[in-house]
Amino acid sequence: MSQAKTAWRGRWARRSISLRLLLAVLVMVGLALPIAGTLLSHHYHTSATQAFDDRLGATLNVIMAGVTYDRLAQQLVHDRALGDPRFENVYSGWYWQITDGGQHTLASRSLWDQRLPVVENENLSARSLIGPRGQSLRVVERDIYLAPLEEPLHISVAARDDVLTNDIREFQYLLWGGLIGLGVLLLGVLALQVRWGLAPLRRMHANLHDVEQGRSEQLDTRLPEELATLAASMNAVLARDQRLIERGRHTAGNLAHALKTPLSVMRLQLRQLPEANRAAWAVELERLDSAVRHHLARASAAGEGVRFAPIDLYPTLTPLLNGLSRLAQRRGIVLRQTWGQKIRVHMDEQDIQELVGNLMDNALRWAHSEVQLNVKTDGQQLILTVSDNGPGMSEAECQQAVQRGQRLDEHRSGSGLGLAIVTDLVALYSGQMHLTRASTGGLEVVIELPVVAHG
């Protein structure tokens, strides 16, 4: 039970603010308007029925004032005109009746040979019943005492209630139609209000997307006071992170220059050592140089946590590939390139050059006669494929090749370092790297990076 409740809360926690507000408005309108409509309909029904009963009650008072008992004829007499011809038309739907329940009965001409059912009641009361020819009637009635009669007289006035029913029905149609229209109008107005009220948040979201895509460096602070403060704080964080990244990269560059000269001096001094001691020192010096280059490349990479403005990939890599082509030509290796349509990526120029340079350098070191570079895109993914026709690697060697500092051939410098650097760069950009055997028999490295820029 608790897990289901937690899952439900988790799903709702991710709902948009607009949806939350609109649902709240929908619930409010969905509850308030039906309740209001029901109360208004009931009140009107009660008021209309009471007004109809009052009208019948007034007619009953006129009839009651005009009834007398003729002692000579020993019968009831009604000598006051009601002024309504409907009481004279047979089965018109408007009737009156005076009876003691026995031999004394007086009724309107409209009743003809029919009689209204009697319910004794000393007080004025109203009820509905079925009258002549199945007519639905509303009846107001009461008992009175008239001298010299010993039994009370029951006076009833009845009228068809279809006019009342139609009036109530018409009011209900108008009421519910108006409430539905009001509900739609309220929902529309409140939806516009929600959209207008959340417009600054949408603008802020668009600013964040621009920052993420590298099209902007900071958020726009021309926002309502509550959001302007948040945007300013986020800008401060972005600026601080950018300063830290630039400082780290500058520090890495300075360290590279600082170490370059001592290493060169050590190589010169190494040549002056006796041949017997030179080999051991050369191995250690090469290991030191490789470790320094690896960690400097890793430290200067800018990929993690940064979104760069889009760059054109082909112009960025052309100088590097031209240099590698000349190197391949000197080694007697054919370098083939296959490019997709114009490709733009969100990457730092130095990072993509470092990545492709290490891949191509590793392939040229091991290739017998041919290296292939294939660059294409698949949605958001940039796919780089580098293959050679060298000796290739086993599955175990492929796993070992991407481990930091691992080498497959100690007599061939740089064989493992380049791929380790590539592995770090791929991880920084949340990509994937796969090492397999190429169709030409050598190694095939496939890199997938979610960095493609659209538009």
Kinemage of the C-alpha trace (Angstrom):
@kinemage 1
@onewidth
@group {chain A} dominant
@subgroup {mainchain}
@vectorlist {calphas} color= white
{ca met a 1} P 0.000 0.000 0.000
{ca ser a 2} L 2.775 2.412 0.953
{ca gln a 3} L 4.728 1.570 -2.210
{ca ala a 4} L 1.690 2.327 -4.387
{ca lys a 5} L 1.146 5.578 -2.517
{ca thr a 6} L 4.803 6.500 -2.910
{ca ala a 7} L 4.682 5.677 -6.640
{ca trp a 8} L 1.537 7.794 -7.022
{ca arg a 9} L 3.196 10.720 -5.262
{ca gly a 10} L 6.264 10.273 -7.407
{ca arg a 11} L 4.216 10.459 -10.594
{ca trp a 12} L 2.386 13.571 -9.438
{ca ala a 13} L 5.603 15.205 -8.289
{ca arg a 14} L 6.703 15.311 -11.935
{ca arg a 15} L 3.499 16.909 -13.239
{ca ser a 16} L 3.796 20.404 -14.675
{ca ile a 17} L 2.653 23.452 -12.734
{ca ser a 18} L 0.235 24.355 -15.544
{ca leu a 19} L -1.422 20.939 -15.317
{ca arg a 20} L -1.673 21.208 -11.522
{ca leu a 21} L -3.328 24.636 -11.694
{ca leu a 22} L -5.709 23.645 -14.478
{ca leu a 23} L -6.733 20.493 -12.624
{ca ala a 24} L -7.346 22.532 -9.471
{ca val a 25} L -9.493 24.970 -11.453
{ca leu a 26} L -11.329 22.099 -13.142
{ca val a 27} L -12.104 20.495 -9.776
{ca met a 28} L -13.249 23.829 -8.356
{ca val a 29} L -15.521 24.595 -11.316
{ca gly a 30} L -16.694 20.970 -11.510
{ca leu a 31} L -17.799 21.081 -7.868
{ca ala a 32} L -18.923 24.689 -7.428
{ca leu a 33} L -21.123 25.068 -10.513
{ca pro a 34} L -23.145 21.829 -10.106
{ca ile a 35} L -23.727 22.620 -6.428
{ca ala a 36} L -24.787 26.175 -7.271
{ca gly a 37} L -26.975 24.919 -10.108
{ca thr a 38} L -28.673 22.351 -7.902
{ca leu a 39} L -29.390 24.920 -5.186
{ca leu a 40} L -30.701 27.509 -7.659
{ca ser a 41} L -32.848 24.928 -9.433
{ca his a 42} L -34.318 23.718 -6.139
{ca his a 43} L -34.966 27.272 -4.971
{ca tyr a 44} L -36.695 28.229 -8.217
{ca his a 45} L -38.761 25.033 -8.209
{ca thr a 46} L -39.886 25.760 -4.663
{ca ser a 47} L -40.605 29.425 -5.393
{ca ala a 48} L -42.485 28.738 -8.627
{ca thr a 49} L -44.557 26.006 -7.000
{ca gln a 50} L -45.318 28.253 -4.039
{ca ala a 51} L -46.376 31.092 -6.356
{ca phe a 52} L -48.644 28.698 -8.274
{ca asp a 53} L -50.133 27.420 -5.017
{ca asp a 54} L -50.665 31.003 -3.810
{ca arg a 55} L -52.561 31.766 -6.995
{ca leu a 56} L -54.774 28.736 -6.478
{ca gly a 57} L -55.173 29.684 -2.817
{ca ala a 58} L -56.411 33.146 -3.798
{ca thr a 59} L -59.001 31.544 -6.091
{ca leu a 60} L -60.003 29.197 -3.267
{ca asn a 61} L -60.621 32.202 -0.994
{ca val a 62} L -62.901 33.747 -3.613
{ca ile a 63} L -64.843 30.496 -3.935
{ca met a 64} L -65.004 30.110 -0.171
{ca ala a 65} L -66.379 33.662 0.190
{ca gly a 66} L -69.099 33.020 -2.369
{ca val a 67} L -70.518 29.739 -1.068
{ca thr a 68} L -73.817 29.739 0.861
{ca tyr a 69} L -76.450 27.235 1.897
{ca asp a 70} L -80.027 27.682 0.686
{ca arg a 71} L -82.251 26.482 3.526
{ca leu a 72} L -85.368 26.352 1.375
{ca ala a 73} L -83.770 24.358 -1.424
{ca gln a 74} L -81.491 22.602 1.062
{ca gln a 75} L -78.521 22.844 -1.257
{ca leu a 76} L -75.234 24.623 -1.633
{ca val a 77} L -75.143 27.778 -3.727
{ca his a 78} L -72.185 29.661 -5.209
{ca asp a 79} L -73.179 33.088 -6.458
{ca arg a 80} L -69.835 34.840 -7.086
{ca ala a 81} L -68.243 34.893 -10.564
{ca leu a 82} L -64.573 33.965 -10.719
{ca gly a 83} L -63.907 35.864 -13.910
{ca asp a 84} L -62.000 32.979 -15.499
{ca pro a 85} L -63.739 31.236 -18.435
{ca arg a 86} L -61.569 28.155 -18.018
{ca phe a 87} L -63.739 27.094 -15.103
{ca glu a 88} L -66.672 26.995 -17.545
{ca asn a 89} L -65.012 24.947 -20.326
{ca val a 90} L -65.401 21.180 -19.895
{ca tyr a 91} L -62.195 19.430 -18.923
{ca ser a 92} L -60.221 22.637 -19.425
{ca gly a 93} L -57.843 21.671 -16.674
{ca trp a 94} L -59.077 24.309 -14.201
{ca tyr a 95} L -61.587 23.025 -11.637
{ca trp a 96} L -63.173 23.810 -8.298
{ca gln a 97} L -65.264 21.651 -6.059
{ca ile a 98} L -67.212 22.018 -2.793
{ca thr a 99} L -68.462 18.892 -1.012
{ca asp a 100} L -69.297 17.576 2.422
{ca gly a 101} L -68.594 14.030 1.292
{ca gly a 102} L -72.301 13.247 1.204
{ca gln a 103} L -75.315 14.684 -0.611
{ca his a 104} L -74.098 18.282 -0.734
{ca thr a 105} L -71.700 18.786 -3.613
{ca leu a 106} L -71.085 21.783 -5.838
{ca ala a 107} L -68.498 21.830 -8.683
{ca ser a 108} L -67.365 23.944 -11.623
{ca arg a 109} L -68.848 23.269 -15.036
{ca ser a 110} L -65.386 22.268 -16.240
{ca leu a 111} L -65.504 19.102 -14.080
{ca trp a 112} L -68.704 17.963 -15.830
{ca asp a 113} L -69.492 14.547 -14.387
{ca gln a 114} L -66.099 13.990 -12.764
{ca arg a 115} L -65.149 14.661 -9.160
{ca leu a 116} L -61.861 15.437 -7.446
{ca pro a 117} L -60.664 13.067 -4.741
{ca val a 118} L -60.990 14.478 -1.246
{ca val a 119} L -58.465 14.483 1.600
{ca glu a 120} L -59.792 16.056 4.775
{ca asn a 121} L -57.573 18.823 6.087
{ca glu a 122} L -58.566 21.672 8.337
{ca asn a 123} L -55.623 23.779 7.193
{ca leu a 124} L -54.812 24.966 3.720
{ca ser a 125} L -52.708 22.362 1.904
{ca ala a 126} L -51.428 21.680 -1.591
{ca arg a 127} L -50.710 18.453 -3.411
{ca ser a 128} L -50.448 16.927 -6.878
{ca leu a 129} L -52.860 14.351 -8.257
{ca ile a 130} L -54.174 12.829 -11.480
{ca gly a 131} L -57.500 14.360 -12.515
{ca pro a 132} L -60.020 13.869 -15.321
{ca arg a 133} L -58.676 12.278 -18.491
{ca gly a 134} L -55.351 11.615 -16.817
{ca gln a 135} L -54.499 15.276 -16.392
{ca ser a 136} L -51.713 16.122 -13.940
{ca leu a 137} L -53.208 18.609 -11.508
{ca arg a 138} L -52.022 20.788 -8.685
{ca val a 139} L -54.684 21.050 -5.959
{ca val a 140} L -55.098 23.511 -3.108
{ca glu a 141} L -57.764 22.498 -0.572
{ca arg a 142} L -59.091 22.957 2.942
{ca asp a 143} L -62.096 22.223 5.165
{ca ile a 144} L -64.531 24.902 6.375
{ca tyr a 145} L -67.664 24.889 8.507
{ca leu a 146} L -70.772 26.475 7.081
{ca ala a 147} L -73.966 26.932 9.149
{ca pro a 148} L -76.319 25.233 9.427
{ca leu a 149} L -74.426 22.190 8.129
{ca glu a 150} L -73.009 19.908 10.752
{ca glu a 151} L -70.406 18.308 8.529
{ca pro a 152} L -67.454 20.358 7.279
{ca leu a 153} L -67.277 21.357 3.655
{ca his a 154} L -64.165 20.440 1.687
{ca ile a 155} L -63.231 23.107 -0.863
{ca ser a 156} L -60.743 22.229 -3.626
{ca val a 157} L -59.300 24.291 -6.465
{ca ala a 158} L -57.241 22.459 -9.053
{ca ala a 159} L -55.326 23.469 -12.175
{ca arg a 160} L -53.149 21.645 -14.679
{ca asp a 161} L -49.548 21.945 -13.628
{ca asp a 162} L -48.057 21.558 -17.114
{ca val a 163} L -47.558 25.325 -17.290
{ca leu a 164} L -45.699 25.162 -13.986
{ca thr a 165} L -43.706 22.136 -15.126
{ca asn a 166} L -42.814 23.744 -18.443
{ca asp a 167} L -41.809 26.939 -16.698
{ca ile a 168} L -39.550 25.056 -14.291
{ca arg a 169} L -38.094 22.962 -17.121
{ca glu a 170} L -37.380 26.046 -19.225
{ca phe a 171} L -35.688 27.710 -16.279
{ca gln a 172} L -33.566 24.626 -15.693
{ca tyr a 173} L -32.537 24.509 -19.340
{ca leu a 174} L -31.525 28.158 -19.206
{ca leu a 175} L -29.833 27.685 -15.846
{ca trp a 176} L -27.750 24.666 -16.770
{ca gly a 177} L -26.950 26.075 -20.197
{ca gly a 178} L -25.804 29.291 -18.580
{ca leu a 179} L -23.768 27.432 -15.957
{ca ile a 180} L -22.098 25.271 -18.604
{ca gly a 181} L -21.291 28.373 -20.634
{ca leu a 182} L -20.015 30.079 -17.495
{ca gly a 183} L -17.892 27.040 -16.674
{ca val a 184} L -16.362 26.978 -20.143
{ca leu a 185} L -15.728 30.707 -19.956
{ca leu a 186} L -14.166 30.408 -16.517
{ca leu a 187} L -11.935 27.540 -17.634
{ca gly a 188} L -10.862 29.495 -20.695
{ca val a 189} L -10.153 32.672 -18.720
{ca leu a 190} L -8.321 30.794 -15.985
{ca ala a 191} L -6.336 28.817 -18.582
{ca leu a 192} L -5.262 32.122 -20.135
{ca gln a 193} L -4.454 33.430 -16.669
{ca val a 194} L -2.349 30.363 -15.886
{ca arg a 195} L -0.557 30.682 -19.229
{ca trp a 196} L 0.059 34.375 -18.692
{ca gly a 197} L 1.120 33.859 -15.084
{ca leu a 198} L 3.573 31.082 -15.983
{ca ala a 199} L 4.985 32.875 -19.029
{ca pro a 200} L 8.088 34.017 -17.052
{ca leu a 201} L 8.781 30.409 -16.092
{ca arg a 202} L 8.534 29.327 -19.721
{ca arg a 203} L 10.867 32.148 -20.715
{ca met a 204} L 13.283 31.084 -18.005
{ca his a 205} L 13.078 27.470 -19.254
{ca ala a 206} L 13.884 28.691 -22.783
{ca asn a 207} L 16.865 30.632 -21.391
{ca leu a 208} L 18.113 27.519 -19.623
{ca his a 209} L 17.784 25.552 -22.866
{ca asp a 210} L 19.812 28.225 -24.667
{ca val a 211} L 22.492 28.014 -21.981
{ca glu a 212} L 22.467 24.214 -22.224
{ca gln a 213} L 22.806 24.386 -26.014
{ca gly a 214} L 25.634 26.890 -25.763
{ca arg a 215} L 23.690 29.710 -27.449
{ca ser a 216} L 23.818 31.854 -24.331
{ca glu a 217} L 26.128 32.164 -21.361
{ca gln a 218} L 23.682 33.549 -18.796
{ca leu a 219} L 19.989 33.673 -17.951
{ca asp a 220} L 17.902 36.739 -18.687
{ca thr a 221} L 17.126 38.492 -15.387
{ca arg a 222} L 14.293 40.630 -16.817
{ca leu a 223} L 11.778 38.556 -14.908
{ca pro a 224} L 9.331 39.033 -12.014
{ca glu a 225} L 11.031 39.733 -8.712
{ca glu a 226} L 10.764 36.161 -7.414
{ca leu a 227} L 12.303 34.652 -10.541
{ca ala a 228} L 14.793 37.448 -11.148
{ca thr a 229} L 16.504 36.646 -7.850
{ca leu a 230} L 16.661 32.954 -8.767
{ca ala a 231} L 18.015 33.736 -12.241
{ca ala a 232} L 20.685 36.008 -10.776
{ca ser a 233} L 21.754 33.263 -8.352
{ca met a 234} L 21.942 30.718 -11.172
{ca asn a 235} L 23.986 33.138 -13.265
{ca ala a 236} L 26.411 33.507 -10.389
{ca val a 237} L 26.774 29.716 -10.159
{ca leu a 238} L 27.276 29.422 -13.935
{ca ala a 239} L 29.889 32.161 -13.926
{ca arg a 240} L 31.729 30.588 -10.994
{ca asp a 241} L 31.731 27.154 -12.642
{ca gln a 242} L 33.013 28.643 -15.895
{ca arg a 243} L 35.811 30.431 -14.042
{ca leu a 244} L 36.779 27.216 -12.267
{ca ile a 245} L 36.825 25.286 -15.549
{ca glu a 246} L 38.891 27.927 -17.331
{ca arg a 247} L 41.258 28.159 -14.380
{ca gly a 248} L 41.710 24.394 -14.378
{ca arg a 249} L 42.390 24.287 -18.092
{ca his a 250} L 44.829 27.182 -17.912
{ca thr a 251} L 46.570 25.491 -15.006
{ca ala a 252} L 46.838 22.269 -16.998
{ca gly a 253} L 48.278 24.167 -19.956
{ca asn a 254} L 50.790 25.971 -17.790
{ca leu a 255} L 51.808 22.693 -16.183
{ca ala a 256} L 52.309 21.153 -19.611
{ca his a 257} L 54.648 23.948 -20.616
{ca ala a 258} L 56.428 23.764 -17.274
{ca leu a 259} L 57.111 20.032 -17.654
{ca lys a 260} L 57.989 20.141 -21.324
{ca thr a 261} L 61.395 21.752 -20.847
{ca pro a 262} L 62.620 19.478 -17.982
{ca leu a 263} L 61.603 16.390 -19.950
{ca ser a 264} L 63.476 17.620 -23.014
{ca val a 265} L 66.559 18.276 -20.896
{ca met a 266} L 66.317 14.815 -19.371
{ca arg a 267} L 66.159 13.244 -22.857
{ca leu a 268} L 69.320 15.125 -23.887
{ca gln a 269} L 71.134 14.042 -20.729
{ca leu a 270} L 69.936 10.499 -21.281
{ca arg a 271} L 71.971 10.339 -24.498
{ca gln a 272} L 75.125 11.052 -22.527
{ca leu a 273} L 74.695 8.048 -20.253
{ca pro a 274} L 76.497 4.762 -20.942
{ca glu a 275} L 74.619 2.396 -23.212
{ca ala a 276} L 74.158 -0.099 -20.364
{ca asn a 277} L 72.213 2.393 -18.213
{ca arg a 278} L 70.397 4.194 -21.019
{ca ala a 279} L 67.680 1.551 -21.719
{ca ala a 280} L 66.315 1.398 -18.152
{ca trp a 281} L 66.210 5.191 -17.848
{ca ala a 282} L 64.581 5.495 -21.271
{ca val a 283} L 61.721 3.219 -20.211
{ca glu a 284} L 61.084 5.168 -17.017
{ca leu a 285} L 61.333 8.500 -18.833
{ca glu a 286} L 58.860 7.357 -21.466
{ca arg a 287} L 56.479 6.149 -18.748
{ca leu a 288} L 56.741 9.521 -17.010
{ca asp a 289} L 56.132 11.379 -20.259
{ca ser a 290} L 53.089 9.221 -21.073
{ca ala a 291} L 51.601 9.645 -17.608
{ca val a 292} L 52.078 13.419 -17.748
{ca arg a 293} L 50.455 13.665 -21.192
{ca his a 294} L 47.569 11.473 -20.104
{ca his a 295} L 46.718 13.402 -16.953
{ca leu a 296} L 47.169 16.760 -18.663
{ca ala a 297} L 44.852 15.722 -21.463
{ca arg a 298} L 42.340 14.510 -18.898
{ca ala a 299} L 42.599 17.688 -16.827
{ca ser a 300} L 42.316 20.044 -19.815
{ca ala a 301} L 39.226 18.301 -21.236
{ca ala a 302} L 36.179 20.548 -20.850
{ca gly a 303} L 33.328 18.172 -21.630
{ca glu a 304} L 31.787 17.397 -18.259
{ca gly a 305} L 29.091 19.780 -17.091
{ca val a 306} L 29.609 22.242 -19.983
{ca arg a 307} L 27.463 22.871 -23.056
{ca phe a 308} L 29.401 24.501 -25.885
{ca ala a 309} L 28.165 26.579 -28.774
{ca pro a 310} L 27.862 24.407 -31.901
{ca ile a 311} L 30.933 24.089 -34.114
{ca asp a 312} L 31.314 22.784 -37.659
{ca leu a 313} L 33.092 19.486 -37.332
{ca tyr a 314} L 34.757 19.261 -40.750
{ca pro a 315} L 36.574 22.661 -40.640
{ca thr a 316} L 37.593 21.956 -37.037
{ca leu a 317} L 39.228 18.609 -37.859
{ca thr a 318} L 40.609 19.501 -41.306
{ca pro a 319} L 44.005 20.829 -40.083
{ca leu a 320} L 44.458 17.750 -37.871
{ca leu a 321} L 43.478 15.327 -40.628
{ca asn a 322} L 45.732 17.061 -43.152
{ca gly a 323} L 48.676 16.554 -40.826
{ca leu a 324} L 47.733 12.919 -40.233
{ca ser a 325} L 47.398 12.373 -43.996
{ca arg a 326} L 50.964 13.554 -44.530
{ca leu a 327} L 52.136 11.270 -41.727
{ca ala a 328} L 50.259 8.332 -43.267
{ca gln a 329} L 51.749 9.080 -46.666
{ca arg a 330} L 55.274 8.982 -45.252
{ca arg a 331} L 54.511 5.588 -43.685
{ca gly a 332} L 52.979 4.255 -46.877
{ca ile a 333} L 49.465 4.053 -45.418
{ca val a 334} L 46.309 5.023 -47.278
{ca leu a 335} L 44.019 7.209 -45.160
{ca arg a 336} L 40.373 7.115 -46.315
{ca gln a 337} L 37.687 9.473 -45.029
{ca thr a 338} L 33.911 9.246 -45.303
{ca trp a 339} L 31.802 12.166 -44.108
{ca gly a 340} L 28.088 12.626 -43.799
{ca gln a 341} L 26.356 15.892 -44.591
{ca lys a 342} L 27.322 19.075 -42.785
{ca ile a 343} L 27.801 18.105 -39.147
{ca arg a 344} L 27.661 20.544 -36.213
{ca val a 345} L 28.338 19.434 -32.640
{ca his a 346} L 28.281 20.867 -29.124
{ca met a 347} L 31.906 20.160 -28.223
{ca asp a 348} L 35.063 22.013 -27.337
{ca glu a 349} L 37.390 22.182 -30.347
{ca gln a 350} L 40.357 20.966 -28.338
{ca asp a 351} L 38.392 17.980 -26.994
{ca ile a 352} L 37.226 16.728 -30.389
{ca gln a 353} L 40.691 17.217 -31.854
{ca glu a 354} L 42.239 15.331 -28.945
{ca leu a 355} L 39.720 12.509 -29.327
{ca val a 356} L 40.046 12.077 -33.101
{ca gly a 357} L 43.807 12.660 -33.006
{ca asn a 358} L 44.372 9.873 -30.489
{ca leu a 359} L 42.096 7.480 -32.400
{ca met a 360} L 43.833 8.152 -35.704
{ca asp a 361} L 47.309 8.079 -34.149
{ca asn a 362} L 46.608 4.674 -32.617
{ca ala a 363} L 45.288 3.351 -35.959
{ca leu a 364} L 48.321 4.667 -37.902
{ca arg a 365} L 50.689 3.037 -35.419
{ca trp a 366} L 49.226 -0.416 -36.011
{ca ala a 367} L 47.937 -0.318 -39.589
{ca his a 368} L 49.749 -2.230 -42.333
{ca ser a 369} L 48.507 -0.229 -45.284
{ca glu a 370} L 45.081 1.290 -44.701
{ca val a 371} L 43.140 3.377 -42.138
{ca gln a 372} L 39.494 4.383 -42.541
{ca leu a 373} L 37.650 7.245 -40.815
{ca asn a 374} L 33.849 7.375 -41.027
{ca val a 375} L 31.939 10.338 -39.579
{ca lys a 376} L 28.110 10.403 -39.545
{ca thr a 377} L 25.133 11.305 -37.364
{ca asp a 378} L 22.082 9.451 -36.117
{ca gly a 379} L 19.628 11.811 -34.467
{ca gln a 380} L 21.470 13.325 -31.491
{ca gln a 381} L 24.356 10.881 -31.807
{ca leu a 382} L 27.667 11.667 -33.492
{ca ile a 383} L 29.175 8.370 -34.665
{ca leu a 384} L 32.926 8.192 -35.278
{ca thr a 385} L 34.331 4.945 -36.678
{ca val a 386} L 38.091 4.400 -37.066
{ca ser a 387} L 39.382 1.069 -38.414
{ca asp a 388} L 42.699 -0.281 -39.660
{ca asn a 389} L 44.048 -3.455 -41.262
{ca gly a 390} L 46.636 -4.132 -38.585
{ca pro a 391} L 46.909 -7.191 -36.343
{ca gly a 392} L 43.750 -6.232 -34.381
{ca met a 393} L 42.971 -7.230 -30.799
{ca ser a 394} L 41.282 -10.054 -28.993
{ca glu a 395} L 38.288 -9.377 -26.760
{ca ala a 396} L 40.472 -9.399 -23.663
{ca glu a 397} L 42.931 -7.030 -25.298
{ca cys a 398} L 40.090 -4.665 -26.236
{ca gln a 399} L 39.102 -4.483 -22.578
{ca gln a 400} L 42.692 -3.944 -21.511
{ca ala a 401} L 43.332 -1.266 -24.147
{ca val a 402} L 40.913 1.211 -22.604
{ca gln a 403} L 42.310 0.894 -19.088
{ca arg a 404} L 44.381 3.829 -17.983
{ca gly a 405} L 48.080 3.319 -18.424
{ca gln a 406} L 47.779 -0.190 -19.878
{ca arg a 407} L 49.903 -1.146 -22.889
{ca leu a 408} L 49.739 -4.100 -25.172
{ca asp a 409} L 53.267 -3.748 -26.469
{ca glu a 410} L 55.908 -2.177 -24.257
{ca his a 411} L 58.259 -1.923 -27.269
{ca arg a 412} L 55.851 0.314 -29.116
{ca ser a 413} L 55.262 3.594 -27.325
{ca gly a 414} L 51.776 5.036 -26.894
{ca ser a 415} L 49.883 1.918 -27.861
{ca gly a 416} L 47.517 2.065 -24.888
{ca leu a 417} L 47.619 5.657 -23.730
{ca gly a 418} L 45.742 7.123 -26.679
{ca leu a 419} L 42.723 4.895 -26.199
{ca ala a 420} L 42.715 5.572 -22.466
{ca ile a 421} L 42.558 9.315 -23.145
{ca val a 422} L 39.760 8.710 -25.648
{ca thr a 423} L 37.882 6.675 -23.034
{ca asp a 424} L 38.030 9.580 -20.581
{ca leu a 425} L 36.841 12.082 -23.177
{ca val a 426} L 33.962 9.825 -24.221
{ca ala a 427} L 32.899 9.490 -20.577
{ca leu a 428} L 33.056 13.272 -20.112
{ca tyr a 429} L 30.573 13.759 -22.932
{ca ser a 430} L 28.305 10.895 -21.740
{ca gly a 431} L 29.102 8.810 -24.799
{ca gln a 432} L 29.980 5.190 -25.521
{ca met a 433} L 32.990 3.482 -27.079
{ca his a 434} L 33.081 0.014 -28.628
{ca leu a 435} L 36.193 -1.919 -29.728
{ca thr a 436} L 35.714 -4.771 -32.193
{ca arg a 437} L 37.539 -6.514 -35.019
{ca ala a 438} L 37.279 -4.638 -38.308
{ca ser a 439} L 36.222 -6.220 -41.595
{ca thr a 440} L 39.771 -5.551 -42.839
{ca gly a 441} L 41.129 -7.687 -40.008
{ca gly a 442} L 42.421 -4.950 -37.699
{ca leu a 443} L 40.849 -2.945 -34.889
{ca glu a 444} L 37.622 -0.984 -35.278
{ca val a 445} L 36.774 1.709 -32.730
{ca val a 446} L 33.217 3.103 -32.728
{ca ile a 447} L 32.476 6.260 -30.711
{ca glu a 448} L 28.913 7.469 -30.057
{ca leu a 449} L 28.506 10.955 -28.556
{ca pro a 450} L 25.135 12.735 -27.879
{ca val a 451} L 26.446 16.107 -29.063
{ca val a 452} L 24.830 16.741 -32.470
{ca ala a 453} L 23.480 20.295 -32.880
{ca his a 454} L 20.288 20.840 -34.867
{ca gly a 455} L 19.115 24.043 -36.477
